[in-house]
């Protein structure tokens, strides 16, 4: 909802700036609109538009790159979860409780990050506290292998869980990177100045008003996409839960 509110506020600012430009056009004397003055204004607006387009383009590319990276990490994590479960299955009946605990952890993760897609069927058996993740590692360490094969499987399971924890914290650190407020304000000022210039030079009629409104909508929605992709686990545009849901369906088999 924060992304929607910011985008709508930006749309109102851009529309208001264009309207202010229309108003100034009617108030300023004709000598302010000579051919030379209009050429200078067009050059200045072109410079502002170029800078704003470059910054928005770089931000979009950066946000998309981070979104794709997190998607890849979720997919790799799902694969490691299945590997971990299979290693515990091969370990034997002594690891049955750990397999159940792993399934509960993944169920909780789906319910917390994708509550609209995955509704918990009952109260969670584990909490989100980081100590729970470490407790699972303690349970892995507490296994007592009876032969070299079980010892190798235990070491493999511990290694996989360490990798999963590292992936998890990396995913959270990448997901928690909102755009600075000052940056959003400066970008809004640039775009507002640009639209004020558009209104100042445009002829006042329905066609130019509709064109400027469409441009304002396009710019504000591009900012919305940037904000959403910078919150890949908490916004409307989220990383797909399909890899984890598939991994959950394979656990315990």
Secondary structure, DSSP 8 states (H G I E B T S, - for coil): -HHHHHHHHHHHHHHHHHHHHHHHHHHS-GGGGSHHHHHHHHHHHHHHHHHHHHHHHHHHHHHHHHHHHHHHHHHHHHHHHHHHHHHHHHH-GGGHHHHHHHHHHHHHHHHHH-TTT---SS--SS-S-HHHHHHHHHHHHT---SSHHHHHHHHHHHHHHHHHHHHHHHHHHHH-----HHHHHHHHHHHHHHHHHHHHHS-SSHHHHHHHHHHHHHHHHHHHHHHHHT-TTTSSS----HHHHHHHHHTT-
